[in-house]
């Protein structure tokens, strides 16, 4: 018993010590290793994925952020954020600090080594085998850490639609809550449409999504049912779309009641689009080894395969299980679809929602309800990219439509019926621009390629994913004198450069509100 008490005290102390990272002194000048070469100087700025430093001879040098080690990238991003906050020149996702460092890793490794040595000793003594197993379980509990880079990798296939950041406690996600890889609203039954429509939301700034980085196992998991978590999200999909309880606030299974579209989503009373089932279709854009969502208790959600690619193992009563000491949920096509009980500790407020979480901003003031006999036939973005046109039939008869757009804070809704059109204006929120976080900008810079380089006839552009094509605002090519010799306001996968003179050129691609700059040579 004394042995066990001593071990528990040791584990407690090391776990507490390793939970806080000490500061490291930094000089103005340092050596930056960029692979085969190195640069010495003081950090000036980070721009378009390039790190700029000032050398001792006052000259300025720059190199790609991606060429630095992971730790140096983290240091650069931390410095960039500090300068950015001070100058208040641009707005990016909040609280971007990386978690854990060499000290944490050393302490964790040290404590684990001690634990393994003690376990090895205990296993040699038959009477203490139970103590050894208990110690192993306690060690798993004490040292449950989530690497934010692991979560970030899950969201990276949708880097154009989400902005990610983190601090010591939470992984933050900013999004507009609108899917870009599938249609919305089509597939809802002829009695399931509540007359709500999808409006992009501003889940940004302080209204971001928060995923706990160090989830804690709940003593008694809270069920996800008609009595708990009936308001707001219980998870966030990797495309930035929130996932709600399968049960609506009226206590019915949204899928079985015919309220969901072909992809498991619909719109709430705030005209906010969200899912009610696991978005398994997102595996068309990501790999089976990555999660498709993260629950707001901090645990990941996978599909029909385990993270290691093997077939899904038997699920526990919470609709998940542990793999290598890490708990995760699984999404299925049948109830409970994703989460039966919240395994991690969460706070449920008086309105039966998990806090903290982001909220939609309603624009329309009417108390809309089900429109019996309405069958949605399409919901497409308008030509001006500032609204949607939703078409439907009523009782299999004449076509109807709800066409809406926004200009500034004014939202105009045209309710089209066979007898005429009624127009109503609403005063709402200003649509926001999603700022790409520095880590996402680095991912974009690495994923975009131009080839062949050198080139002579055609210059090809590969964005790494088709998801980015609609987010490209412009493509420009400059010579080294700064003269723009090519410009396009839409994405071009190939550019004719036969008439370009021999020499070096700069291509600048504006994606959302960020830019990627690359150099190429014409021979």
C-alpha positions as CSV (number, residue, x, y, z in Angstrom):
1,X,0.0,0.0,0.0
2,X,2.9,2.3,0.8
3,X,4.4,1.6,-2.6
4,X,1.1,2.6,-4.3
5,X,0.8,5.8,-2.2
6,X,4.3,6.8,-3.1
7,X,3.7,6.2,-6.8
8,X,0.5,8.2,-6.8
9,X,2.2,11.1,-5.2
10,X,5.0,11.0,-7.7
11,X,2.6,10.8,-10.6
12,X,0.6,13.7,-9.2
13,X,3.7,15.9,-8.9
14,X,5.1,15.1,-12.3
15,X,1.7,15.6,-13.9
16,X,1.3,19.0,-12.3
17,X,4.8,20.1,-13.2
18,X,4.5,19.0,-16.8
19,X,1.2,20.9,-17.2
20,X,3.0,24.3,-17.2
21,X,5.6,25.3,-19.7
22,X,8.4,27.5,-18.6
23,X,9.6,30.4,-20.7
24,X,12.8,30.3,-22.6
25,X,15.0,33.3,-23.1
26,X,15.4,34.5,-26.7
27,X,18.1,36.7,-28.0
28,X,17.6,39.2,-30.8
29,X,19.9,37.2,-33.1
30,X,19.8,33.5,-33.6
31,X,20.7,30.9,-36.2
32,X,17.7,29.7,-38.3
33,X,18.3,26.3,-39.9
34,X,16.6,26.0,-43.3
35,X,17.7,22.5,-44.3
36,X,21.0,22.4,-46.0
37,X,21.8,26.0,-45.2
38,X,21.4,28.3,-42.2
39,X,20.7,32.0,-41.7
40,X,21.7,34.2,-38.7
41,X,19.8,37.3,-37.8
42,X,16.8,38.8,-35.9
43,X,13.2,38.1,-36.8
44,X,11.5,41.0,-38.7
45,X,8.2,39.7,-40.0
46,X,6.2,36.8,-41.5
47,X,4.5,37.6,-44.8
48,X,3.0,35.3,-47.4
49,X,4.6,32.2,-45.8
50,X,8.1,33.9,-46.0
51,X,10.2,34.6,-42.9
52,X,12.1,37.9,-43.1
53,X,15.2,38.4,-40.8
54,X,17.7,41.2,-40.5
55,X,21.3,40.2,-40.5
56,X,24.1,41.7,-38.5
57,X,25.3,43.6,-41.6
58,X,21.8,45.2,-41.7
59,X,20.8,43.4,-44.9
60,X,17.5,41.6,-45.0
61,X,17.1,37.9,-46.0
62,X,14.0,35.8,-46.3
63,X,13.1,32.1,-46.6
64,X,10.0,29.9,-46.6
65,X,8.5,29.2,-43.2
66,X,8.0,25.6,-44.2
67,X,11.8,25.0,-44.4
68,X,12.2,25.6,-40.6
69,X,11.9,22.9,-38.0
70,X,8.5,22.4,-36.3
71,X,9.8,24.2,-33.1
72,X,11.2,27.1,-35.1
73,X,7.9,27.4,-37.0
74,X,6.1,27.6,-33.7
75,X,8.5,30.2,-32.4
76,X,8.0,32.3,-35.6
77,X,4.2,32.0,-35.4
78,X,4.3,33.1,-31.7
79,X,6.4,36.1,-32.5
80,X,4.3,37.0,-35.5
81,X,1.1,36.9,-33.4
82,X,2.6,39.0,-30.6
83,X,3.7,41.7,-33.2
84,X,0.3,41.4,-34.9
85,X,-1.6,42.0,-31.7
86,X,0.5,45.0,-30.8
87,X,0.2,46.7,-34.1
88,X,-3.5,45.8,-34.6
89,X,-3.0,45.9,-38.4
90,X,-4.9,42.8,-39.3
91,X,-7.4,40.4,-37.7
92,X,-6.7,36.7,-37.4
93,X,-8.0,33.9,-35.2
94,X,-7.6,34.5,-31.5
95,X,-5.2,33.0,-29.0
96,X,-2.7,31.4,-31.3
97,X,-0.1,29.8,-29.1
98,X,1.3,26.3,-29.5
99,X,1.2,23.9,-26.6
100,X,3.9,21.8,-25.1
101,X,7.6,22.0,-25.6
102,X,10.9,20.3,-24.9
103,X,10.4,20.6,-21.1
104,X,7.0,19.1,-21.2
105,X,8.2,16.3,-23.4
106,X,11.2,15.6,-21.1
107,X,9.0,15.6,-18.0
108,X,6.4,13.3,-19.6
109,X,9.1,11.0,-20.9
110,X,10.8,10.9,-17.5
111,X,7.6,10.2,-15.6
112,X,6.6,7.5,-18.1
113,X,10.0,5.8,-17.7
114,X,9.6,5.8,-13.9
115,X,6.2,4.3,-14.3
116,X,7.3,1.6,-16.7
117,X,10.2,0.7,-14.4
118,X,7.9,0.4,-11.4
119,X,5.3,-1.6,-13.4
120,X,8.1,-4.0,-14.5
121,X,9.1,-4.4,-10.8
122,X,5.5,-5.0,-9.7
123,X,4.7,-7.5,-12.4
124,X,7.6,-9.7,-11.1
125,X,5.7,-10.0,-7.8
126,X,2.5,-12.0,-8.3
127,X,0.7,-10.3,-5.4
128,X,1.2,-6.9,-6.8
129,X,0.0,-7.5,-10.4
130,X,-3.3,-5.8,-9.7
131,X,-1.4,-2.8,-8.4
132,X,0.6,-2.7,-11.5
133,X,-2.4,-2.8,-13.7
134,X,-4.1,-0.1,-11.6
135,X,-1.0,2.0,-12.0
136,X,-1.0,1.6,-15.7
137,X,-4.6,2.8,-15.9
138,X,-3.9,5.8,-13.6
139,X,-0.9,6.7,-15.7
140,X,-3.1,6.8,-18.8
141,X,-5.5,9.0,-17.0
142,X,-2.9,11.5,-15.7
143,X,-1.0,11.8,-19.0
144,X,-3.9,12.3,-21.4
145,X,-2.6,15.1,-23.7
146,X,-3.9,16.2,-27.1
147,X,-1.4,17.5,-29.6
148,X,-3.1,20.5,-31.3
149,X,-1.2,19.7,-34.5
150,X,-3.1,16.4,-34.6
151,X,-6.4,18.2,-34.5
152,X,-5.2,20.8,-37.0
153,X,-4.3,18.0,-39.4
154,X,-7.9,16.9,-39.3
155,X,-9.2,20.3,-40.3
156,X,-6.4,20.9,-42.9
157,X,-8.4,19.5,-45.9
158,X,-10.8,22.4,-45.4
159,X,-8.1,25.0,-44.8
160,X,-10.0,27.4,-47.1
161,X,-13.2,27.1,-45.0
162,X,-11.8,27.2,-41.5
163,X,-9.3,29.2,-39.5
164,X,-7.6,27.3,-36.6
165,X,-5.6,28.4,-33.6
166,X,-5.0,27.2,-30.0
167,X,-3.7,28.0,-26.6
168,X,-3.0,25.9,-23.5
169,X,-6.6,24.9,-23.0
170,X,-8.6,24.9,-26.2
171,X,-8.3,24.4,-29.9
172,X,-10.2,27.2,-31.6
173,X,-12.0,27.0,-35.0
174,X,-13.4,29.9,-36.9
175,X,-15.9,29.2,-39.8
176,X,-19.0,30.4,-41.6
177,X,-20.8,27.2,-41.1
178,X,-21.6,26.6,-44.8
179,X,-20.5,23.4,-46.6
180,X,-18.7,23.8,-49.9
181,X,-18.5,20.2,-51.1
182,X,-22.2,19.3,-51.2
183,X,-25.7,20.7,-51.7
184,X,-27.9,21.9,-48.9
185,X,-31.6,21.4,-48.1
186,X,-32.4,19.0,-51.0
187,X,-33.8,15.7,-49.7
188,X,-35.9,17.1,-46.8
189,X,-39.3,15.4,-46.8
190,X,-42.5,17.2,-47.8
191,X,-43.4,17.7,-44.2
192,X,-40.0,18.4,-42.7
193,X,-39.0,21.8,-43.9
194,X,-39.3,24.5,-41.2
195,X,-39.1,27.3,-43.8
196,X,-35.6,28.2,-42.6
197,X,-32.8,28.8,-45.1
198,X,-28.9,28.7,-44.9
199,X,-27.2,32.0,-44.2
200,X,-23.4,32.1,-43.6
201,X,-22.7,32.8,-40.0
202,X,-19.8,34.6,-38.3
203,X,-18.4,32.0,-36.0
204,X,-15.3,34.3,-35.7
205,X,-13.5,36.4,-33.1
206,X,-14.9,35.7,-29.6
207,X,-17.7,33.7,-31.2
208,X,-15.4,30.9,-32.3
209,X,-15.7,27.1,-31.6
210,X,-13.7,25.7,-28.7
211,X,-12.5,22.1,-28.5
212,X,-10.8,21.1,-25.2
213,X,-7.2,20.1,-25.7
214,X,-7.1,18.0,-22.5
215,X,-10.4,16.2,-22.3
216,X,-11.3,14.8,-18.9
217,X,-13.2,11.6,-18.6
218,X,-16.6,12.2,-16.9
219,X,-17.5,10.3,-13.7
220,X,-20.9,9.8,-15.2
221,X,-21.3,10.4,-18.9
222,X,-24.2,12.6,-19.7
223,X,-26.6,11.1,-22.4
224,X,-27.2,12.8,-25.7
225,X,-31.0,12.5,-25.9
226,X,-34.2,14.5,-25.8
227,X,-33.5,15.8,-22.3
228,X,-29.9,16.9,-22.7
229,X,-28.0,19.1,-25.2
230,X,-31.2,19.9,-27.2
231,X,-29.9,23.4,-28.0
232,X,-26.8,24.2,-29.9
233,X,-24.0,21.9,-31.1
234,X,-22.5,18.8,-29.5
235,X,-19.6,18.6,-32.1
236,X,-18.0,20.4,-34.9
237,X,-17.3,18.8,-38.4
238,X,-13.9,19.3,-40.0
239,X,-15.5,21.6,-42.6
240,X,-16.6,24.0,-39.9
241,X,-20.2,23.0,-39.9
242,X,-21.7,22.4,-36.4
243,X,-23.3,19.1,-35.5
244,X,-26.4,19.1,-33.3
245,X,-28.1,16.4,-31.1
246,X,-29.9,13.9,-33.3
247,X,-33.0,14.9,-31.3
248,X,-34.5,18.3,-32.1
249,X,-35.7,20.7,-29.4
250,X,-39.1,19.1,-29.8
251,X,-37.7,15.7,-28.8
252,X,-38.0,13.9,-32.2
253,X,-35.2,12.1,-34.1
254,X,-34.6,14.7,-36.9
255,X,-33.5,12.0,-39.5
256,X,-36.4,9.6,-38.8
257,X,-38.8,12.5,-38.9
258,X,-37.7,13.5,-42.4
259,X,-36.3,16.9,-41.4
260,X,-32.8,16.4,-42.9
261,X,-31.4,16.8,-46.3
262,X,-29.3,14.2,-48.3
263,X,-26.3,15.0,-46.2
264,X,-27.8,15.0,-42.7
265,X,-28.3,18.7,-42.3
266,X,-30.9,21.4,-42.3
267,X,-31.3,25.0,-41.0
268,X,-32.3,26.1,-37.5
269,X,-34.4,29.0,-36.3
270,X,-31.4,31.3,-36.8
271,X,-31.2,30.3,-40.5
272,X,-28.0,28.5,-39.5
273,X,-27.1,25.3,-41.4
274,X,-26.0,22.4,-39.2
275,X,-25.9,18.6,-39.2
276,X,-27.8,16.2,-36.9
277,X,-26.0,13.0,-37.9
278,X,-22.3,12.1,-38.4
279,X,-21.0,13.7,-41.7
280,X,-19.5,10.5,-43.0
281,X,-19.6,12.0,-46.6
282,X,-16.6,14.1,-45.6
283,X,-14.4,11.1,-46.2
284,X,-14.7,12.0,-49.8
285,X,-12.4,15.0,-49.1
286,X,-10.2,13.5,-46.4
287,X,-8.6,10.2,-45.4
288,X,-9.9,7.4,-43.2
289,X,-7.1,7.9,-40.8
290,X,-8.3,11.3,-39.8
291,X,-11.4,12.3,-37.8
292,X,-14.5,13.8,-39.5
293,X,-15.4,15.8,-36.4
294,X,-14.5,16.7,-32.9
295,X,-17.0,16.5,-30.0
296,X,-17.2,19.5,-27.8
297,X,-15.9,17.3,-24.9
298,X,-12.6,17.1,-26.9
299,X,-12.8,13.6,-28.3
300,X,-12.5,12.8,-32.0
301,X,-15.2,11.2,-34.2
302,X,-14.2,8.7,-36.8
303,X,-16.2,6.7,-39.4
304,X,-16.3,3.0,-40.2
305,X,-12.5,2.5,-39.7
306,X,-10.2,2.9,-36.8
307,X,-7.4,5.6,-36.9
308,X,-5.0,2.8,-37.9
309,X,-7.1,1.8,-40.9
310,X,-8.5,-1.4,-39.4
311,X,-12.2,-2.2,-39.3
312,X,-14.2,-0.5,-36.6
313,X,-14.1,-2.5,-33.3
314,X,-17.1,-3.1,-31.1
315,X,-18.5,0.1,-29.7
316,X,-19.2,0.7,-26.0
317,X,-22.5,2.1,-24.6
318,X,-21.2,5.6,-25.4
319,X,-20.8,4.8,-29.1
320,X,-17.0,4.8,-29.0
321,X,-14.0,3.1,-27.4
322,X,-10.3,3.6,-26.6
323,X,-7.4,2.8,-29.0
324,X,-3.9,2.9,-27.5
325,X,-5.3,4.7,-24.4
326,X,-7.0,7.4,-26.4
327,X,-10.8,7.6,-26.5
328,X,-12.8,8.4,-29.6
329,X,-16.3,8.1,-31.0
330,X,-17.5,6.6,-34.3
331,X,-20.1,7.8,-36.7
332,X,-22.7,5.3,-38.1
333,X,-25.7,5.5,-40.3
334,X,-28.1,4.3,-37.6
335,X,-28.9,5.7,-34.2
336,X,-27.3,7.0,-32.1
337,X,-25.4,8.1,-35.2
338,X,-22.3,9.5,-33.4
339,X,-22.4,10.1,-29.6
340,X,-24.7,8.1,-27.2
341,X,-23.2,9.6,-24.1
342,X,-20.7,12.4,-23.6
343,X,-17.6,10.6,-22.3
344,X,-15.7,13.8,-21.6
345,X,-16.7,16.4,-19.0
346,X,-18.8,19.2,-20.4
347,X,-20.8,22.1,-18.9
348,X,-24.5,22.1,-19.8
349,X,-26.3,25.4,-19.0
350,X,-29.9,26.1,-18.1
351,X,-30.9,26.2,-21.7
352,X,-29.6,22.6,-22.3
353,X,-26.6,23.6,-24.4
354,X,-22.9,22.9,-24.0
355,X,-20.8,26.0,-23.0
356,X,-18.6,27.4,-24.3
357,X,-19.7,27.3,-27.9
358,X,-20.4,29.6,-30.9
359,X,-23.9,31.0,-31.7
360,X,-25.7,31.9,-34.8
361,X,-27.1,35.4,-35.4
362,X,-30.8,35.3,-36.5
363,X,-31.8,37.8,-39.2
364,X,-35.5,37.1,-39.7
365,X,-38.0,37.9,-36.9
366,X,-41.0,35.7,-37.9
367,X,-41.8,32.5,-36.1
368,X,-41.5,30.1,-39.0
369,X,-42.9,26.6,-38.7
370,X,-43.3,23.5,-40.9
371,X,-44.8,24.0,-44.3
372,X,-46.7,20.8,-45.1
373,X,-46.5,19.6,-48.6
374,X,-43.3,21.7,-49.5
375,X,-40.6,19.7,-51.3
376,X,-37.3,21.6,-51.8
377,X,-35.9,21.0,-55.3
378,X,-32.7,23.1,-55.2
379,X,-30.7,25.6,-53.1
380,X,-28.0,27.2,-55.1
381,X,-25.8,30.3,-54.6
382,X,-26.8,33.3,-56.7
383,X,-24.6,34.7,-59.5
384,X,-23.4,37.6,-57.3
385,X,-22.2,35.2,-54.5
386,X,-24.1,37.2,-51.9
387,X,-27.1,35.0,-51.4
388,X,-29.0,31.9,-52.3
389,X,-32.1,30.9,-54.4
390,X,-34.1,28.1,-52.8
391,X,-36.8,26.5,-55.0
392,X,-39.6,24.2,-53.9
393,X,-43.0,22.9,-54.9
394,X,-46.1,22.8,-52.8
395,X,-48.2,19.7,-52.9
396,X,-46.5,18.6,-56.1
397,X,-48.0,21.6,-57.8
398,X,-46.6,25.0,-59.0
399,X,-43.1,26.1,-58.2
400,X,-42.3,28.4,-55.3
401,X,-39.0,30.1,-54.3
402,X,-37.3,31.9,-51.5
403,X,-34.6,34.0,-53.0
404,X,-32.5,36.1,-50.6
405,X,-29.3,38.2,-50.7
406,X,-27.4,40.6,-48.5
407,X,-25.8,44.0,-49.0
408,X,-24.1,45.3,-46.0
409,X,-26.4,44.7,-43.0
410,X,-29.5,44.6,-45.2
411,X,-30.9,41.2,-46.0
412,X,-33.5,41.1,-48.8
413,X,-35.9,38.2,-49.1
414,X,-38.1,37.6,-52.1
415,X,-40.9,35.2,-51.4
416,X,-42.0,33.9,-54.8
417,X,-45.4,32.3,-55.2
418,X,-47.6,31.6,-58.3
419,X,-49.7,34.7,-57.4
420,X,-46.7,37.1,-57.1
421,X,-43.6,38.0,-55.2
422,X,-43.4,39.5,-51.7
423,X,-40.2,41.4,-50.8
424,X,-39.2,41.9,-47.2
425,X,-36.0,43.6,-45.9
426,X,-34.4,42.7,-42.6
427,X,-31.6,44.4,-40.7
428,X,-29.0,41.9,-39.8
429,X,-25.3,41.4,-39.2
430,X,-22.4,42.3,-41.5
431,X,-21.1,39.3,-43.3
432,X,-17.5,38.6,-42.2
433,X,-14.3,37.6,-44.0
434,X,-12.7,34.5,-42.6
435,X,-9.1,35.3,-41.8
436,X,-6.7,32.4,-42.5
437,X,-4.6,31.6,-39.5
438,X,-0.8,31.6,-39.9
439,X,-0.7,27.8,-39.6
440,X,-3.3,27.4,-42.3
441,X,-1.5,29.9,-44.5
442,X,1.6,27.8,-44.2
443,X,-0.4,24.7,-45.3
444,X,-1.7,26.6,-48.3
445,X,1.7,27.7,-49.3
446,X,2.9,24.1,-49.2
447,X,0.0,22.7,-51.1
448,X,0.0,25.1,-54.0
449,X,2.4,24.3,-56.7
450,X,3.3,25.7,-60.1
451,X,4.9,23.7,-62.9
452,X,6.9,23.1,-65.0
453,X,9.5,25.5,-63.5
454,X,11.4,26.6,-65.5
455,X,8.7,26.8,-68.2
456,X,8.5,28.0,-71.7
457,X,4.9,27.5,-73.1
458,X,2.3,26.8,-70.4
459,X,2.4,27.4,-66.7
460,X,0.2,25.1,-64.7
461,X,-1.2,25.8,-61.2
462,X,-2.2,23.1,-58.8
463,X,-4.0,24.3,-55.6
464,X,-3.7,20.9,-54.0
465,X,-7.5,20.7,-53.7
466,X,-10.4,21.8,-55.8
467,X,-12.0,23.3,-52.7
468,X,-9.8,26.3,-53.1
469,X,-10.7,27.1,-56.7
470,X,-13.9,29.1,-55.9
471,X,-12.0,31.0,-53.1
472,X,-9.3,32.4,-55.5
473,X,-9.9,36.1,-55.8
474,X,-7.2,36.9,-58.4
475,X,-4.0,35.6,-60.0
476,X,-1.3,38.1,-61.0
477,X,2.1,37.7,-62.6
478,X,4.8,40.4,-62.2
479,X,8.2,40.8,-63.7
480,X,11.1,41.7,-61.4
481,X,10.5,45.4,-62.0
482,X,7.1,45.1,-60.4
483,X,5.1,45.5,-63.6
484,X,1.9,43.4,-63.8
485,X,1.9,41.5,-67.1
486,X,-0.9,39.1,-66.4
487,X,-4.1,39.3,-64.3
488,X,-7.2,37.1,-63.9
489,X,-10.1,37.6,-61.4
490,X,-10.9,33.9,-61.6
491,X,-8.9,30.7,-61.1
492,X,-6.9,29.5,-64.1
493,X,-5.3,26.1,-63.9
494,X,-3.0,26.9,-66.8
495,X,-1.6,30.2,-68.2
496,X,-0.1,30.7,-71.7
497,X,3.3,32.3,-71.2
498,X,4.7,31.8,-74.8
499,X,5.0,35.6,-75.2
500,X,6.9,36.1,-71.9
501,X,10.5,37.2,-72.2
502,X,13.2,34.9,-70.7
503,X,13.7,35.6,-67.0
504,X,12.3,35.4,-63.5
505,X,8.7,36.2,-62.6
506,X,6.5,36.4,-59.6
507,X,3.0,34.9,-59.5
508,X,0.7,36.1,-56.7
509,X,-2.5,34.1,-55.9
510,X,-5.1,35.8,-53.7
511,X,-7.0,33.2,-51.8
512,X,-9.9,34.6,-49.6
513,X,-8.1,37.4,-47.8
514,X,-4.6,36.0,-47.9
515,X,-2.0,35.8,-50.6
516,X,0.5,33.2,-51.8
517,X,3.5,34.4,-53.7
518,X,5.9,32.1,-55.7
519,X,8.7,32.6,-58.2
520,X,9.1,30.9,-61.6
521,X,11.5,31.1,-64.5
522,X,10.8,31.4,-68.2
523,X,13.5,29.9,-70.4
